[in-house]
Amino acid sequence: MLVVGQIGKPHGIRGEVSVVVRTDEPEERFTVGSVFTTEVPRDRRVSAGPAAASPSEVRFEVPKQLTLEQIRWHHGRGIALFEGIYDRNLAEAMRGVLLQVDSTELTPPADPDEFHDHQLIGLRVESADGLSYGTVQRIEHAPASDLIVLAKSGGGTALIPFVTAIVPTVDLRAGRIVVDLPEGLLDL
């Protein structure tokens, strides 16, 4: 599964929510009728279990799938309405939920130097002479550049800027990423 967005705070009182986009193709992914698989992150600040009981004592659990009913764009974020989420309380219960699509349904990028995050997760990260540093745990999308979150061989994690000067080679077939790390980068 590929994470394409995350539900943010409610917008108004009719169930709309802001959506933080995590895809380069928001116009393709967020169209009316799109169906997303949901995942409640373990570190979500809002309770991951059923929402607190309302005065009518009806409990709410995050649906396994959400269908996009409406979307509009405001300052780079989507303001979305999902089927079945029609009031602010339900929208608040959705805060932090990840929106995912099946990665097997995605077309590969046309640019050979472009990759989907799921293609990189689990690849070995090594130097040009074969010294292993660990594996790719995930990709973080920071404002300045994307970052490889490295699960270091000796334990712990490190961040590696995903720029050509530091990551000259990504070989999906061989299952490896070759890096040319500046001195001390993994010690930070």
Salt bridges, closest charged atoms under 4 A:
GLU16 OE2 - ARG72 NH1 3.09
GLU25 OE1 - ARG29 NH2 3.28
GLU28 OE1 - ARG29 NH1 3.89
GLU92 OE2 - ARG95 NE 3.40
ASP117 OD2 - HIS141 NE2 2.65
GLU126 OE1 - ARG124 NE 3.39
GLU126 OE2 - ARG176 NH1 2.73
GLU140 OE2 - ARG138 NE 2.56
ASP146 OD1 - HIS141 ND1 2.95
